[in-house]
């Protein structure tokens, strides 16, 4: 799908003036929505996303309910490695879990290249459905996991607090680490390129756990592969977003990877984040998801502070600083959209 140039989300991503501040929410599809829970039933997430009609409907649900300015594809960052048979699953309440973690150079042979149409044709069919069903001014965001974050699951075997095994591999065997993230970069490039060809209007690269790295280690062990993905996808002419959690000290380096937009978590005041990102790139964020769990008035007041810190310069997309929490009242999210559209000052045309 090719969204109209006037779509506020796409304009903001390109640092162009907009008629209203665009807003969408990470993990807006699913989790907090009762209609999602009713549709999903007892199915696993991986089962649901392999049914394009269901995945498309889940993607559309928050657009209808909240009137957000962008839809994000209902999928998961581990789909490419899952679909190519590496041996990973999503365990309820825990997240991605790997049957046999990657620890040696020989394990790299288990990570074969991705053929997007053959391996993940259901994802691309979901994108094609959405290309015809989304309103013209609501672009579709495709996504993938950044090489570091996907690698962290494969090496650790699941979610981690200290990323000890990842850091041990990086420093003890940098050759294997570089080969791993290069292969994952190739998979991300293939997946995102196919999503764009199928109709995605923008892409987000989720580097959720890269905040575990120091700036020096980020520059050495994560940045080159991340930049390669963003360069390849950016060449397709769609806006690119790079997001990570706990990345306050990495924002300048993330901007140097070349995304159009740098996503900011809730730990860094947005005005400070804009200075760290620097000129010429948009920022996205960064309301604390926890602020949405209390009274709606509290969430709205916190959102006003985010908008104030965003300032009036073009190049801002309102979002949370991480994903929607499952306990969130959907009414709070709808109220936030109304507020941002009514009061958001960032980049508004005179």
N, C-alpha and C positions, 0 to 999 in steps of 0.2 A: 504494500500500500504506500502511496505517496501522499502524505498529509499536505494540506494547503500551507503555503508559506506563512500565512497569518497565524498559524497555531502558536499560541503564546509560549508553550513549552519549548518548541524548537527555536523560536526567536530568542528566548532568554538564554538557551544553551549557546547561542552564537553571539551573545553579548549585544543583541539588537534591542531597540526599544520595544516595549510591549504595552498592550492596552490594559492588561491586568497582570498581577503577579501570579505566575503559574504555581500549582501545587499538586503533588502526588505523594504517596506514602510507600516506603519500602514495606514489603509484605502486606500490602493492602488487599491483595487477592488471597482470601482464605483466612485462617486463624480466628479473627474476631467476629466474622460474619455468620449469623445463624443460617443464612441461606447456603453458605459454603458447607457448614457442618451437615445440613440436611442432604445436600447433594453428594457429599463425600461418603457419608455413612460409615461403614466399617472398612472401606477400602484403604489400602496404603497409599501414601502420596505417589510412590513410583507407579502403582497401578493406575491411579487417576490420570496422571500426566501422559500415560501412553494411550489414552482415549481422547483424540482431538476435540470431539464435541464437548466432553466434560471440561477439559482444560480451557477451551475457549470460553465456555459459559462462566467458569470461575474467574477468568481474566476480566470478563465484562461486568461481573456483579458489583465491584466497587465503583465502576464508572457510572452505573445507573444509580446506585445508592448515594454516593458522595459527590458526584459531578466533578471529579478530579480532572486535571488537564492532561493527563497521560495515563495510559494503561501499561502495566508491566506483565509480560508473559508469565503464566503460571507454569513453572518448571523448577529445576533445582540445579545447583552448580555441579553436582556430581554426576549428572546424567551422561555426559560423554564417557567418563571412565567406567561407569556402570554398564552402559550400552556396549562397550567394547570388551566386556568380560573380565575386568580386572579383579572383581570379587569384592564389591562394596555394596552396602545396603543402608537404608535409613531406618534406624531403630527409634520408635516412638519414645519421646522423653529424653533421648540422648543425642540423636543426630546421625551423621554418616559414620559407619563402622566398617572397617576393612578386615576381611577374613584372614588374609596373609599380608601384613604390612611390608612395604618396600624398604629393604635394609641394605642390599648389596647390589653391585653392578649387574649381576645376573638377573635380578628382579626387574630391571629395565625392559627385558625382553617380553615381559608380560603386558607391557603397555604399548599396544599396537596403535597405528594411526587411525584417526576417525574418518569414516566415510559418512558424512552427514545424512545423505538421503537414505543410504542402506541401513545405517545404524540407528539414526534418530529421525526417521521419516515422520513419525507421529508429531514431533516438535514442529517440524516445518509445515505439516498440514494444519496444526493449530494456528500458526502464524498466518497461513493463507486464509483460513476461516475469518480470523480477526481483521485481516485486510479488507474484507468485504462488509464486516458488521460494525466496526467501530465508526463513530461519527467522524466526519472529515477533519474536524479541528481537535481530535484527541489522538495524538500519535501513539504508536506502539513501541515500547522499549523492549528490545531483546537483551539477553545477558549471558554472561559466562563467569566462571570462577577464574580469578587471576592465578597465574602459575604457582606463586608462593602458597596461597591458601589451599588450593587443591593438593599441592604437594604435602602440605602439613597433615592433611587427613591420611594420605597414603603412607606417610612415614610413621606418624604417631599411631596409626590404627584407629583413630577416632578423635573426638574433641580433646583438647589439652589445655592445661593451665600454664605450664612452663615451657612447652615446646622443646623439651630437653633432647629428645631423639632427633628432631629437626636440626637443632643447633649443633649437635654432635656430628651429624652427617655433613653439614655445611663446612665445618671447620676441619674435620678429620679426613673427609674425602670430597673436596670441592669439585673434582671432575665428575663424580657420579651425580652430585647435586646439580651441576650445570646441565648435564645431559638430561636429568629428570625435568627440570623446569623448561628446557628447550622443547622437549616432547610435549609437555603440557601447553606450552605456548602455541605449538603447531595445532593442537586439538582445539584450543580456544579460537584461533584464527579461522580454522575450518568451520567450527560451529557458528561463530558470529557472522562470518561471511555468508553462510547458507541462510541464516535468519534474515539478514538484510536482503538477499536475493529473493526470499519468500515474501518480503513485505515489511520487515521491521524498519521503523523510521529513525531510531536511535539505539544505542547499546550502552549498557552499564557493565563495567568490569568490577566484580566484587572481590576485593582483597581484604576480607573481613578480619583476618588474624595477623596481618602484616605489622600491626602496631607492637607486636612482640619483639621486633627488631630495633636495634639502635640505628641512627642515621648512617653510620659507617657500614654496618652489615646490610642495611637496605640497599645502599648504593652498589654494593658488591654482589649481593646474592639474590636480589629481587628485581631491582630496577631494570637491568638489561632485557630480561624476558618480558616484563610488563610493557616496556617501551615498544618492543617488537610487535606485540599484539595490538597496541593502540595505533602504531604507525600503519599497520596493515589494514585495520578496520577503518581508520580515519581516511585512508585513501579511497574508500568506497563512497565518501561524500556524506556520511551521516554523522551527527554529533556523537561524541563519546564521553562517558562519565567514568571516573575512577573513584571508588569509595573504599574506605577502610575504617576500622574501629581502633581507637587509641592511637591515632596517627598525628596528634598535634605537632610533634617535633619532626614529622616527615612531610608536612604539607608542601613545602617548597620543592622537595625532591619529587613528590608525586606530580606536581605541576610540570616539572621538567620532563616527565614521561610523555607529555604531549596531549593529554585529554583536553577536550573543550571545556569540561566541567570537572571540578574537584568536589567530591562529597565530603562533608564535614560532620564528625560525630558531635555529641552534645557536650563533650568535655572542654571544648575550646570556644570562647566567645566568638561570635560570627564576625565581628568587626576585626578582631585580631586575626582570625583565619583568613579573611580577605587580604590583609596585608601580607601574610605569609605566602599565600598563593601567588600574589603579584598581579600586575595588570595583564589584560588580554585573555583572561580565563574566567569563566563563570564559576560561582560556587553554589552548592546545594546543601540544604540542611536548615536548622540543626536542633530542632526542639527535642528535649529529652523525652523518650517514649514513656517514661514513668510519670511525666506530668499529665498524661492523658488518662491516668487511672483514678484521679480524684474528681472533685466537682468540675463541671465544665468551665466555670468561671476562672478557676485556677489555670487550666490549659489555655484559655483564651488570653489571659494576662501574660503568661509565659510566651505565647506566640507573638504578642505585641512587642515584647522585648526583643525577640529574634528579628522581627521585621525592622525594628528601629536600628538594630545593629547592622542589618543588611545594607542600610543606607539607600540612597536614591540612584546610584549608578546602575546602568544596565548590566545584565549578567547575573541574575539571581533566580533560583528555583526553591520554593519553600518545600521542606520535607522534614521528617524526623531525623534524629541523629543516629538511628538504627531502625530495625524493623518494628512494626506494630506488635505490641505484646498481646498474647491471646486473650487476656482478661479485659482488654479495652472495650469500652462501651462504643459501639459504632456511631451513636449519636454525637459523641464528642468529636470524632473525626469529621462528620458532616458539618458541625458547627465551626471547626477550624477552617474548612474549605470556604465557608461563607465569610468568615472573618478576613481571611487572606485576600479573597477576591474584592471585598469591600474596602479594606484598609491598607492593603499591602502597597508600600510606596516605591518599591525597588524598580527602577528603570521604566517608570510609567511615562507614556507620552503626555506632553502638555496639551 
